[in-house]
Amino acid sequence: MTLFSLMLQNLKVKEIESLQDWLVNKINMHEFFILTSHIFA
């Protein structure tokens, strides 16, 4: 039971990390888009 809850906790941490990575990528793409639009505008 303890091992199962530990695995579940680890899974949640992994999901949170991947979500953070996804958010960071989204923000970076947005920043990049703004920068390039300023350059080409």
GITATA-V384851 format. One record per pair of residues at least 4 apart in sequence whose C-alpha atoms are under 6 Angstrom apart, sorted by the first residue. I is the first residue (numbers start at 1). GAP is how many residues later the second one is. Records with the same first field share a line. If there is no record, write none. Layout:
# GITATA-V384851
I = GAP, GAP
This chain:
# GITATA-V384851
28 = 4
37 = 4
